[in-house]
Amino acid sequence: MSLAVAVGAALGSALGQALSSTMQHRSAIAAPRGSGLRFGLLWHLSRRPAWLAGAGLGGVGFALQAVALGSGTLVVVQPLLVTGLLFAVLAGALADRRLPRPAEWCWSALLVLGLAVFLLAANPAAGTKRADDHLLLSLLVLLGGAAVLAVAGAQRGRPAWAAIWLGVAAGIAHGATAALMKGAVADAAGGPVGVLRHWPLWALIGVSLAATVLTQAAYQAGPLVDSLPVMTMIDTVVAIGLGTLAFSESVAVSMTASGLQVASLTLMAVALVGLTRRPGRDPAAVSS
């Protein structure tokens, strides 16, 4: 029963976050250039109704993600959120008053295939509801360092790579947010006093805010095809890593199973890139 709740809530979260990403990307690319990676960007976007509507949908998706993580594992929930792009493709087709193109059906099928193979090959098992505080904090510090390096790469590297590097940083932040959310949900089971006394909730607020800023900066820096696939896959991989290391969630580790997991994640990444490219249109216009 808990698995069904986790899967249903994860798919609902994917839908909410997909619609949110679509609306927020369109607002971010219309913002004044040079406002990325500054809170001024959020101030500008917060006055745009479309962005606020997207933020509201993102909040619904965030709440459903918390429900999913309270009932399931990071290894199951985060990969399921990749299906959000399928909902975005469908929304884009409806907005254009057309059916999805044959290529979109093919990429969607490959994404679903990759997801199914990963979950079957990983055969994930539940771990602990609460992570070891010292271990989780150490892993988050390492991930924070990696995110800082990615942001530095976006600032000092080639402009064409800025959206990719910012997508990497945002993906790290989103993966860390998922782990902190799972910890906060576990603390909440002890009542409001319990969740307020433990650090995951406060870290969750800070990291999720950083993830929002990084995501909007990545959206503004270039076409969605540059940032969204890498952001989505880094988010998934980071969350799986934190799930297995900090929450003791187990996955199959035989040579065959591990090979299938790597191959399926690679297939999902390729399908994500394919889905964010639209023939004859600016890739940034995906789902618009």
N, C-alpha and C positions, 0 to 999 in steps of 0.2 A: 504494500500500500504506500509506504514512504517513497519507494522508487517511482511509483506512478505520479505522486505529488511532485517529486523533484523534476521529473521529465516534463510534466505539464506546465509547471511554473517556469522552468527554464525556457521552454518554447514560447510561453507568453512574454517572458523577459526579452527574448530575442526579437519578437515582433515589436515590442515597445521601443527597444533600443535601435532597431533598424529604421523605424519611422523617425525617431529622434535624430539619428545621424544624417538622414536625408535632409531634414528641415534645417538642422544646424549647419550642415556643410554649405548649403545655398546661402545662408546668412553670413557665414564666415568669409566666403570668397568675395562677398559684396562689401565687406568692411574695408576701411581705409588701409592701404598698404603700410607695412611697418608697425602695425599695432599688435602683431603676434608676439607671444611670450611675454605679454604685459597684461596686468589686470585691467588696463584701459580697454583692451579688446573685449573683456567680459562686460565692462561698463557700457561700451558701445552696443554690444549684442543684446544686452538685457533690455534695451529700449526698442527692440524689434519684435513685433508680435509673433512672427513666424518662429524666431529663435526661442521665445518664451514658450510657445506651444510645444516645440521640440523638447525643451527642457522638462516640461510637464510630462510628456510621454517617456522621457528618459527616467524621470522619477518613478513612474509606474513600473518601468522595466527594472529599475534598481530594487524596488520593493519586492517584485516577483523573484528577482535573483536571490534576495535574502531568504525568501521562503524556500526556494530550491536548494540553497546551500544548507539550510536548516534541516532538510529532509534527505539530502543526498551528498555525494562527495564532489570535491573539486574536479577530480579526474573525469567524472561523468557530466557535471553541470557546465563547466566552461567550454568543452568542445561542442556541446549542444547549442551554445550561444552563437556559434558560427552560422547556424541556419538563419540568423537575422538577415544575411545578405540575400537569401532566397526570397524573404518577404519584401526586401527593398526592390528586388527586380520585379516582383509581381506588382508592387505599388507603382513603380515607374511605368510599367506597361499599361496599367489602368489609367494613370494620369495622361498617357499618350493616346488613350482610347484604342488600344490594340491588344492583340495577344502577344505573349512573350515570343521572341524570335527563336528559330530552330537552334541557333548557337547558344542562346540563353538556356533553353531546355537541356542541351547537351552538357554545358558547364554545371548546371544545377544538378543533373544526374550524377556527374562525376564527384561533385561536392558531397552529395548524400552517400555515394558509394564509399568515398574516403572516410567519412564519419562513421559509417556502419562497420567498415573493416577495422578501423581503429578501436572502437568500443568492443568489438568481438575479440580482437587480438589482445587488447589490454586486459580484458576480463577483470575490471577493477573491483576491489573489495574495500569495504569501509574500514576506516581507521579510528582514531580518537576524535571526539568532538572538539576538544581543546588541544592546541599545540603546546609544546614545551616553550615557555616564554623566551628563554635565552636563545634557543635554537632559531625560533621564528624571527626574533629581533636581529640576530646575526645575519640571517639570510636576507632580511629586508635592507640592512645596511649595505650589503654587497650589491643588491639589486639597485639601491639608490645610487651607488657609485657608478654602476653601468649606465643608469639613466642620465646622470650628469655628463658622462663621456659622450653619450649620444647627442645630448643637447649641444655640447661643445662642437661636435662634428657638424651639426646643423648650422652653427654660427660661423665657423671658420672654414668649412669645406666649400665645395662647389655649390652654388645656389640650386642647381638642378637636383642635388641630393638632399636638400633641406627637408622636404616633406617626408622623405624616407627615414632620415635620422630622427626627426620629430615623431614619426609613427612608431619607431622602435622605442623611444622614451615613453610615449603614451601607452604603448602595449605593456611595457614593464610596469608602469603605474597601475594600469587596469588589472593586471594579473595580481599585483600586490594587494590592490583593493579587494579583490575577491577573497583572498586568504584572510585579510583583516575582517571582512564582513562575516566570514564563517566563524572566526573567533568571537566577534561581538555577539553574533546570534547565540552562540553557546553560552556566553556570559549572561545574556538576557534571560535565559531559562531560570536563572537564580533571582530574577526580579530586577527592578530598575536600579536598586542600590548596587547590586552585583555588577551590572554592566557599566555603571558610572565609575565604579572604583577601579576597574581594570583598564589598562592602557590601549587595548585594541580599538575601542570605540573612538578614542581621541586621535589615535593614529589614522584610523579609517577616515575621519573627517578631513585631516590634513592631506592625506595621500589622494583621496578622491577629488579634492579641490585642485591639487596639482595635476591629476589626470585630466580634469576638465580643461584647464589652461593649455596643457600640452596637446590635447586633442583638437581644440579650436585652432591653435597655432599650426598644427599639421594640416588641417583642412584649408587654412588660408594660404599655406606655403606652396600648394600645387594641386594638381588633379587628384581626385579621390583614388585613382588607380595607383598613385605613388605611395599613399599613406595607409589606406584602409586594409589592403591585404597583409602588409607587414605588421600593422598594429594588431589585427585580429589574431594572426598566428603567434606573435610574441606573447600576447595576452594568454592564449591557450597554453603555450609551452611553459610560461612562467607559473601559471596556476597549477598545471599538472606537476611541475617540479616541487612547488611548495606543498601541494597535497601529499606527495609521496614522502618528502623529506621531513616536513614539519608536523603533518597530521597522520603520518604512518599509514596512508592509503596505499594499498599494494596494487601493482600491475604485473602481469606475466612477464618474466624476464628470460625466457628461453631464446635461443638464437632465432628460431622461426618467428616467435611472437614479437620479439624486438624488431626484427627486420620488417615485419608487416606493419608495426606501429610507425616506424620511420617512413616507410613507403606510403602509408595512408596519409600521414601528416603532409608529406611532400605533395601528394595528389591534391589534398585540400588546398594547399597554398597555390598550386597552379590553377585550380578551378576558381579560386578567389580572384586571381589576376584576370582570368578570362571573363568572369562575371562583371568586373568593374570596367572593362573596355566595351565601348559601344561603337559599332561600325558607323562611320560617317558623322560622328559627333565628338565633341570634346569629351574625353573620358571623365572630366570633372562633372559632367552632367548626368552621370549614372544616377538612376532613380529619381531624376528630376522631371 
